[in-house]
Amino acid sequence: MSTRTFRVTVRGVFDALTAEQRAGLLARAAEHDVLRAAFTPGGHLTYDIAARPAFTFRFLDSGEAEEDILDATERAEEAARAWLGERGYGYKNLRSQAEDLSQAPLGKRQRRAAAQGNG
């Protein structure tokens, strides 16, 4: 059985932040800029607290069966909750979306390479 790669996105909104928490997030905003976004096993957080209180965590996970994506999604949500909880950040509207990259459509270059036997 082959390994499947999953990308899990967990989104939410910071809620009831104290002035100190907001200032801390603003101070570290550059390291959490969306232009630096990446899917990582430990999760990568992006936000623009100056614009709006929304945040996004991006996780990279894997499994062997299609249904493993459910466990990957649960792990990602738990990791996001833990990160927020460890820092005392309130949040609401937590939701997630997961993608199995083995099921993702091939791009034009990938289709051409596969057709030529280079895939």
Salt bridges, closest charged atoms under 4 A:
ASP15 OD1 - LYS92 NZ 3.90
GLU31 OE2 - HIS32 NE2 3.69
ASP61 OD2 - ARG75 NH2 2.84
GLU77 OE1 - ARG81 NH2 3.79
GLU86 OE1 - ARG87 NH1 3.49
GLU99 OE1 - ARG7 NH2 2.84
ASP100 OD2 - ARG4 NH1 2.60
